Amino acid sequence: MAVVAERISDGEILHLIKMWLKAPVIEKGRDGEQRNIGGGKGNRKGTPQGGVISPLLANLYLHLFDRIWERHQLEKKLGARIVRFADDFIILCRQGTEQPRVITKRVLDKLGLTLNEAKSRVVDAMKEEFTFLGFELQKRKNWRTGKSYPHVQPSKKSLKKIKDHITALTSRNRSSLPFEVIVKEVNTALIGWTGYFPYRNCSRVLKQVREHAQLRLRIHLYRRHKIRDRKTGLKRYTNSMLYERYGLYKVPTTAVWR
């Protein structure tokens, strides 16, 4: 609350946020009974898991972490740069990782925070990949020049998630809905996903998403119109027809290089 008060002077808003932080967290069990799993008037630590304002409050609070790192010139002294989004962060180290890790833990302890050991690991990015904010990152060598470059693309988990979502939107049990509704929902999912991921080395993954959307919409049309022969279906519902007649969003397959 002290950190929030540095930026907000309106007492009523501060009171509202404090009430929100102390609101009980209720979860319904499999037996249908509701249980208090956190929060409440006695709560003096943390924000509700999944709360819509939690990332913003985490960002405000962990700004102190950035400030300490900058004030003590730890990037220069340790050769370690922080890249952070809300409560997710990576530390890029030029040399050893042990000292930056120890100091990170020490700073977080002073802030009353605990490093999630289960989700934290040391990675040699020259040899293996790591995931951050849905992206998969790794140093690779250009097969033409032999020079190293940072390879960035959507993670396998992110790709699976959008594919599963498109599959669910075009499933057999949704055939009773107007086809325009199906296409609109698929387009919304595709536009949102591709709007987040069209950077660096994402072209190949974007192509996979485009082809999956085409396939799933075509299968949905087969089932809707009871077409069993795939060749007949392919002739009737070509890719150009999916885009021009039915209005499917065309996923761009050329990533923006930044």
PARO-220716 format. One record per residue (C-alpha): residue number from 1; residue in one letter; x, y, z. Coordinates in steps of 0.05 Angstrom, whole numbers, plus 5000, padded with zeros to 4 digits. Layout:
% residues N
<rec pos="NUM" code="A" xx="X" yy="Y" zz="Z"/>
...
END
This chain:
% residues 258
<rec pos="1" code="M" xx="5000" yy="5000" zz="5000"/>
<rec pos="2" code="A" xx="5059" yy="5047" zz="5014"/>
<rec pos="3" code="V" xx="5085" yy="5035" zz="4944"/>
<rec pos="4" code="V" xx="5016" yy="5047" zz="4913"/>
<rec pos="5" code="A" xx="5009" yy="5111" zz="4955"/>
<rec pos="6" code="E" xx="5072" yy="5138" zz="4921"/>
<rec pos="7" code="R" xx="5032" yy="5141" zz="4857"/>
<rec pos="8" code="I" xx="4960" yy="5150" zz="4879"/>
<rec pos="9" code="S" xx="4939" yy="5206" zz="4926"/>
<rec pos="10" code="D" xx="4864" yy="5194" zz="4924"/>
<rec pos="11" code="G" xx="4845" yy="5166" zz="4993"/>
<rec pos="12" code="E" xx="4782" yy="5133" zz="4968"/>
<rec pos="13" code="I" xx="4819" yy="5095" zz="4914"/>
<rec pos="14" code="L" xx="4872" yy="5073" zz="4964"/>
<rec pos="15" code="H" xx="4817" yy="5049" zz="5011"/>
<rec pos="16" code="L" xx="4785" yy="5010" zz="4954"/>
<rec pos="17" code="I" xx="4851" yy="4976" zz="4936"/>
<rec pos="18" code="K" xx="4862" yy="4958" zz="5010"/>
<rec pos="19" code="M" xx="4792" yy="4928" zz="5014"/>
<rec pos="20" code="W" xx="4806" yy="4889" zz="4951"/>
<rec pos="21" code="L" xx="4872" yy="4862" zz="4979"/>
<rec pos="22" code="K" xx="4836" yy="4838" zz="5041"/>
<rec pos="23" code="A" xx="4776" yy="4808" zz="5005"/>
<rec pos="24" code="P" xx="4769" yy="4733" zz="5019"/>
<rec pos="25" code="V" xx="4786" yy="4686" zz="4962"/>
<rec pos="26" code="I" xx="4729" yy="4635" zz="4953"/>
<rec pos="27" code="E" xx="4735" yy="4571" zz="4913"/>
<rec pos="28" code="K" xx="4681" yy="4521" zz="4898"/>
<rec pos="29" code="G" xx="4702" yy="4449" zz="4909"/>
<rec pos="30" code="R" xx="4682" yy="4387" zz="4870"/>
<rec pos="31" code="D" xx="4627" yy="4374" zz="4921"/>
<rec pos="32" code="G" xx="4597" yy="4442" zz="4905"/>
<rec pos="33" code="E" xx="4615" yy="4471" zz="4973"/>
<rec pos="34" code="Q" xx="4649" yy="4540" zz="4975"/>
<rec pos="35" code="R" xx="4713" yy="4546" zz="5015"/>
<rec pos="36" code="N" xx="4755" yy="4605" zz="5037"/>
<rec pos="37" code="I" xx="4825" yy="4591" zz="5009"/>
<rec pos="38" code="G" xx="4859" yy="4657" zz="5024"/>
<rec pos="39" code="G" xx="4853" yy="4731" zz="5035"/>
<rec pos="40" code="G" xx="4808" yy="4758" zz="5089"/>
<rec pos="41" code="K" xx="4814" yy="4815" zz="5139"/>
<rec pos="42" code="G" xx="4877" yy="4784" zz="5170"/>
<rec pos="43" code="N" xx="4913" yy="4781" zz="5104"/>
<rec pos="44" code="R" xx="4976" yy="4824" zz="5105"/>
<rec pos="45" code="K" xx="5014" yy="4793" zz="5047"/>
<rec pos="46" code="G" xx="5004" yy="4780" zz="4973"/>
<rec pos="47" code="T" xx="4949" yy="4791" zz="4922"/>
<rec pos="48" code="P" xx="4894" yy="4741" zz="4902"/>
<rec pos="49" code="Q" xx="4919" yy="4690" zz="4850"/>
<rec pos="50" code="G" xx="4888" yy="4708" zz="4783"/>
<rec pos="51" code="G" xx="4863" yy="4776" zz="4807"/>
<rec pos="52" code="V" xx="4856" yy="4824" zz="4749"/>
<rec pos="53" code="I" xx="4897" yy="4879" zz="4783"/>
<rec pos="54" code="S" xx="4950" yy="4832" zz="4811"/>
<rec pos="55" code="P" xx="5000" yy="4841" zz="4753"/>
<rec pos="56" code="L" xx="4995" yy="4917" zz="4759"/>
<rec pos="57" code="L" xx="5007" yy="4916" zz="4834"/>
<rec pos="58" code="A" xx="5064" yy="4866" zz="4825"/>
<rec pos="59" code="N" xx="5094" yy="4913" zz="4774"/>
<rec pos="60" code="L" xx="5090" yy="4972" zz="4821"/>
<rec pos="61" code="Y" xx="5120" yy="4934" zz="4879"/>
<rec pos="62" code="L" xx="5176" yy="4901" zz="4840"/>
<rec pos="63" code="H" xx="5195" yy="4969" zz="4811"/>
<rec pos="64" code="L" xx="5233" yy="4973" zz="4877"/>
<rec pos="65" code="F" xx="5274" yy="4913" zz="4855"/>
<rec pos="66" code="D" xx="5293" yy="4950" zz="4790"/>
<rec pos="67" code="R" xx="5308" yy="5013" zz="4828"/>
<rec pos="68" code="I" xx="5356" yy="4977" zz="4877"/>
<rec pos="69" code="W" xx="5391" yy="4942" zz="4819"/>
<rec pos="70" code="E" xx="5400" yy="5009" zz="4783"/>
<rec pos="71" code="R" xx="5419" yy="5050" zz="4844"/>
<rec pos="72" code="H" xx="5475" yy="5003" zz="4864"/>
<rec pos="73" code="Q" xx="5498" yy="4995" zz="4791"/>
<rec pos="74" code="L" xx="5491" yy="4919" zz="4797"/>
<rec pos="75" code="E" xx="5486" yy="4911" zz="4722"/>
<rec pos="76" code="K" xx="5555" yy="4940" zz="4713"/>
<rec pos="77" code="K" xx="5586" yy="4907" zz="4775"/>
<rec pos="78" code="L" xx="5557" yy="4838" zz="4763"/>
<rec pos="79" code="G" xx="5551" yy="4839" zz="4688"/>
<rec pos="80" code="A" xx="5478" yy="4821" zz="4698"/>
<rec pos="81" code="R" xx="5417" yy="4855" zz="4666"/>
<rec pos="82" code="I" xx="5345" yy="4847" zz="4690"/>
<rec pos="83" code="V" xx="5288" yy="4839" zz="4641"/>
<rec pos="84" code="R" xx="5222" yy="4840" zz="4678"/>
<rec pos="85" code="F" xx="5147" yy="4839" zz="4665"/>
<rec pos="86" code="A" xx="5104" yy="4844" zz="4729"/>
<rec pos="87" code="D" xx="5130" yy="4786" zz="4773"/>
<rec pos="88" code="D" xx="5164" yy="4748" zz="4717"/>
<rec pos="89" code="F" xx="5237" yy="4764" zz="4704"/>
<rec pos="90" code="I" xx="5301" yy="4737" zz="4675"/>
<rec pos="91" code="I" xx="5372" yy="4759" zz="4691"/>
<rec pos="92" code="L" xx="5420" yy="4758" zz="4632"/>
<rec pos="93" code="C" xx="5490" yy="4744" zz="4658"/>
<rec pos="94" code="R" xx="5555" yy="4756" zz="4619"/>
<rec pos="95" code="Q" xx="5595" yy="4713" zz="4667"/>
<rec pos="96" code="G" xx="5578" yy="4675" zz="4731"/>
<rec pos="97" code="T" xx="5506" yy="4666" zz="4754"/>
<rec pos="98" code="E" xx="5517" yy="4650" zz="4828"/>
<rec pos="99" code="Q" xx="5530" yy="4721" zz="4853"/>
<rec pos="100" code="P" xx="5471" yy="4752" zz="4816"/>
<rec pos="101" code="R" xx="5427" yy="4696" zz="4843"/>
<rec pos="102" code="V" xx="5449" yy="4707" zz="4915"/>
<rec pos="103" code="I" xx="5439" yy="4783" zz="4910"/>
<rec pos="104" code="T" xx="5371" yy="4774" zz="4877"/>
<rec pos="105" code="K" xx="5349" yy="4729" zz="4934"/>
<rec pos="106" code="R" xx="5376" yy="4779" zz="4985"/>
<rec pos="107" code="V" xx="5339" yy="4837" zz="4953"/>
<rec pos="108" code="L" xx="5274" yy="4798" zz="4948"/>
<rec pos="109" code="D" xx="5280" yy="4776" zz="5021"/>
<rec pos="110" code="K" xx="5284" yy="4850" zz="5041"/>
<rec pos="111" code="L" xx="5221" yy="4863" zz="5001"/>
<rec pos="112" code="G" xx="5186" yy="4806" zz="5037"/>
<rec pos="113" code="L" xx="5184" yy="4762" zz="4975"/>
<rec pos="114" code="T" xx="5206" yy="4691" zz="4962"/>
<rec pos="115" code="L" xx="5238" yy="4668" zz="4898"/>
<rec pos="116" code="N" xx="5199" yy="4610" zz="4868"/>
<rec pos="117" code="E" xx="5253" yy="4557" zz="4866"/>
<rec pos="118" code="A" xx="5210" yy="4508" zz="4827"/>
<rec pos="119" code="K" xx="5203" yy="4558" zz="4769"/>
<rec pos="120" code="S" xx="5274" yy="4586" zz="4773"/>
<rec pos="121" code="R" xx="5333" yy="4555" zz="4737"/>
<rec pos="122" code="V" xx="5401" yy="4571" zz="4707"/>
<rec pos="123" code="V" xx="5405" yy="4564" zz="4632"/>
<rec pos="124" code="D" xx="5464" yy="4567" zz="4585"/>
<rec pos="125" code="A" xx="5428" yy="4601" zz="4527"/>
<rec pos="126" code="M" xx="5485" yy="4583" zz="4480"/>
<rec pos="127" code="K" xx="5467" yy="4509" zz="4489"/>
<rec pos="128" code="E" xx="5393" yy="4506" zz="4509"/>
<rec pos="129" code="E" xx="5329" yy="4544" zz="4502"/>
<rec pos="130" code="F" xx="5286" yy="4578" zz="4555"/>
<rec pos="131" code="T" xx="5216" yy="4606" zz="4556"/>
<rec pos="132" code="F" xx="5196" yy="4676" zz="4577"/>
<rec pos="133" code="L" xx="5127" yy="4708" zz="4569"/>
<rec pos="134" code="G" xx="5106" yy="4655" zz="4519"/>
<rec pos="135" code="F" xx="5168" yy="4662" zz="4476"/>
<rec pos="136" code="E" xx="5222" yy="4609" zz="4467"/>
<rec pos="137" code="L" xx="5292" yy="4640" zz="4465"/>
<rec pos="138" code="Q" xx="5360" yy="4611" zz="4449"/>
<rec pos="139" code="K" xx="5426" yy="4631" zz="4417"/>
<rec pos="140" code="R" xx="5434" yy="4596" zz="4350"/>
<rec pos="141" code="K" xx="5483" yy="4599" zz="4292"/>
<rec pos="142" code="N" xx="5462" yy="4624" zz="4224"/>
<rec pos="143" code="W" xx="5473" yy="4566" zz="4176"/>
<rec pos="144" code="R" xx="5497" yy="4613" zz="4122"/>
<rec pos="145" code="T" xx="5545" yy="4659" zz="4159"/>
<rec pos="146" code="G" xx="5561" yy="4617" zz="4221"/>
<rec pos="147" code="K" xx="5548" yy="4677" zz="4266"/>
<rec pos="148" code="S" xx="5508" yy="4671" zz="4330"/>
<rec pos="149" code="Y" xx="5440" yy="4705" zz="4335"/>
<rec pos="150" code="P" xx="5383" yy="4706" zz="4387"/>
<rec pos="151" code="H" xx="5329" yy="4659" zz="4360"/>
<rec pos="152" code="V" xx="5260" yy="4681" zz="4384"/>
<rec pos="153" code="Q" xx="5195" yy="4645" zz="4369"/>
<rec pos="154" code="P" xx="5129" yy="4626" zz="4404"/>
<rec pos="155" code="S" xx="5139" yy="4570" zz="4453"/>
<rec pos="156" code="K" xx="5113" yy="4499" zz="4441"/>
<rec pos="157" code="K" xx="5063" yy="4511" zz="4498"/>
<rec pos="158" code="S" xx="5037" yy="4575" zz="4465"/>
<rec pos="159" code="L" xx="5030" yy="4541" zz="4398"/>
<rec pos="160" code="K" xx="4993" yy="4482" zz="4428"/>
<rec pos="161" code="K" xx="4947" yy="4529" zz="4466"/>
<rec pos="162" code="I" xx="4923" yy="4567" zz="4405"/>
<rec pos="163" code="K" xx="4915" yy="4503" zz="4364"/>
<rec pos="164" code="D" xx="4874" yy="4471" zz="4420"/>
<rec pos="165" code="H" xx="4832" yy="4534" zz="4424"/>
<rec pos="166" code="I" xx="4817" yy="4535" zz="4349"/>
<rec pos="167" code="T" xx="4801" yy="4461" zz="4352"/>
<rec pos="168" code="A" xx="4751" yy="4473" zz="4409"/>
<rec pos="169" code="L" xx="4718" yy="4531" zz="4372"/>
<rec pos="170" code="T" xx="4707" yy="4488" zz="4310"/>
<rec pos="171" code="S" xx="4687" yy="4424" zz="4346"/>
<rec pos="172" code="R" xx="4629" yy="4380" zz="4323"/>
<rec pos="173" code="N" xx="4584" yy="4400" zz="4382"/>
<rec pos="174" code="R" xx="4583" yy="4473" zz="4357"/>
<rec pos="175" code="S" xx="4552" yy="4457" zz="4290"/>
<rec pos="176" code="S" xx="4485" yy="4482" zz="4313"/>
<rec pos="177" code="L" xx="4513" yy="4553" zz="4319"/>
<rec pos="178" code="P" xx="4510" yy="4600" zz="4258"/>
<rec pos="179" code="F" xx="4573" yy="4592" zz="4217"/>
<rec pos="180" code="E" xx="4586" yy="4667" zz="4220"/>
<rec pos="181" code="V" xx="4592" yy="4662" zz="4296"/>
<rec pos="182" code="I" xx="4643" yy="4606" zz="4290"/>
<rec pos="183" code="V" xx="4685" yy="4646" zz="4240"/>
<rec pos="184" code="K" xx="4681" yy="4709" zz="4283"/>
<rec pos="185" code="E" xx="4705" yy="4672" zz="4345"/>
<rec pos="186" code="V" xx="4761" yy="4638" zz="4307"/>
<rec pos="187" code="N" xx="4783" yy="4706" zz="4278"/>
<rec pos="188" code="T" xx="4782" yy="4738" zz="4347"/>
<rec pos="189" code="A" xx="4828" yy="4684" zz="4374"/>
<rec pos="190" code="L" xx="4875" yy="4687" zz="4314"/>
<rec pos="191" code="I" xx="4880" yy="4763" zz="4313"/>
<rec pos="192" code="G" xx="4895" yy="4765" zz="4388"/>
<rec pos="193" code="W" xx="4948" yy="4710" zz="4384"/>
<rec pos="194" code="T" xx="4984" yy="4735" zz="4321"/>
<rec pos="195" code="G" xx="4982" yy="4807" zz="4348"/>
<rec pos="196" code="Y" xx="5025" yy="4784" zz="4407"/>
<rec pos="197" code="F" xx="5073" yy="4738" zz="4371"/>
<rec pos="198" code="P" xx="5094" yy="4767" zz="4302"/>
<rec pos="199" code="Y" xx="5167" yy="4780" zz="4319"/>
<rec pos="200" code="R" xx="5236" yy="4755" zz="4301"/>
<rec pos="201" code="N" xx="5236" yy="4682" zz="4279"/>
<rec pos="202" code="C" xx="5162" yy="4668" zz="4284"/>
<rec pos="203" code="S" xx="5146" yy="4658" zz="4209"/>
<rec pos="204" code="R" xx="5147" yy="4582" zz="4211"/>
<rec pos="205" code="V" xx="5103" yy="4579" zz="4273"/>
<rec pos="206" code="L" xx="5054" yy="4630" zz="4243"/>
<rec pos="207" code="K" xx="5049" yy="4586" zz="4182"/>
<rec pos="208" code="Q" xx="5030" yy="4526" zz="4226"/>
<rec pos="209" code="V" xx="4975" yy="4567" zz="4259"/>
<rec pos="210" code="R" xx="4948" yy="4590" zz="4192"/>
<rec pos="211" code="E" xx="4947" yy="4519" zz="4164"/>
<rec pos="212" code="H" xx="4914" yy="4492" zz="4228"/>
<rec pos="213" code="A" xx="4859" yy="4545" zz="4224"/>
<rec pos="214" code="Q" xx="4846" yy="4528" zz="4150"/>
<rec pos="215" code="L" xx="4843" yy="4453" zz="4166"/>
<rec pos="216" code="R" xx="4797" yy="4460" zz="4226"/>
<rec pos="217" code="L" xx="4748" yy="4507" zz="4190"/>
<rec pos="218" code="R" xx="4746" yy="4460" zz="4130"/>
<rec pos="219" code="I" xx="4733" yy="4399" zz="4175"/>
<rec pos="220" code="H" xx="4678" yy="4438" zz="4209"/>
<rec pos="221" code="L" xx="4645" yy="4452" zz="4141"/>
<rec pos="222" code="Y" xx="4651" yy="4378" zz="4122"/>
<rec pos="223" code="R" xx="4613" yy="4358" zz="4184"/>
<rec pos="224" code="R" xx="4563" yy="4414" zz="4179"/>
<rec pos="225" code="H" xx="4545" yy="4395" zz="4107"/>
<rec pos="226" code="K" xx="4556" yy="4319" zz="4117"/>
<rec pos="227" code="I" xx="4612" yy="4313" zz="4066"/>
<rec pos="228" code="R" xx="4650" yy="4248" zz="4077"/>
<rec pos="229" code="D" xx="4695" yy="4248" zz="4016"/>
<rec pos="230" code="R" xx="4756" yy="4292" zz="4030"/>
<rec pos="231" code="K" xx="4772" yy="4305" zz="3957"/>
<rec pos="232" code="T" xx="4702" yy="4331" zz="3945"/>
<rec pos="233" code="G" xx="4709" yy="4375" zz="4006"/>
<rec pos="234" code="L" xx="4776" yy="4403" zz="3985"/>
<rec pos="235" code="K" xx="4747" yy="4422" zz="3917"/>
<rec pos="236" code="R" xx="4686" yy="4454" zz="3948"/>
<rec pos="237" code="Y" xx="4721" yy="4491" zz="4004"/>
<rec pos="238" code="T" xx="4787" yy="4516" zz="3977"/>
<rec pos="239" code="N" xx="4833" yy="4561" zz="4017"/>
<rec pos="240" code="S" xx="4814" yy="4621" zz="3975"/>
<rec pos="241" code="M" xx="4740" yy="4607" zz="3989"/>
<rec pos="242" code="L" xx="4753" yy="4604" zz="4064"/>
<rec pos="243" code="Y" xx="4782" yy="4674" zz="4061"/>
<rec pos="244" code="E" xx="4741" yy="4708" zz="4007"/>
<rec pos="245" code="R" xx="4673" yy="4678" zz="4018"/>
<rec pos="246" code="Y" xx="4672" yy="4659" zz="4092"/>
<rec pos="247" code="G" xx="4718" yy="4715" zz="4118"/>
<rec pos="248" code="L" xx="4770" yy="4674" zz="4155"/>
<rec pos="249" code="Y" xx="4826" yy="4718" zz="4181"/>
<rec pos="250" code="K" xx="4890" yy="4706" zz="4142"/>
<rec pos="251" code="V" xx="4946" yy="4696" zz="4191"/>
<rec pos="252" code="P" xx="5008" yy="4733" zz="4166"/>
<rec pos="253" code="T" xx="5067" yy="4686" zz="4156"/>
<rec pos="254" code="T" xx="5122" yy="4739" zz="4152"/>
<rec pos="255" code="A" xx="5146" yy="4759" zz="4221"/>
<rec pos="256" code="V" xx="5166" yy="4830" zz="4237"/>
<rec pos="257" code="W" xx="5242" yy="4831" zz="4247"/>
<rec pos="258" code="R" xx="5262" yy="4874" zz="4307"/>
END
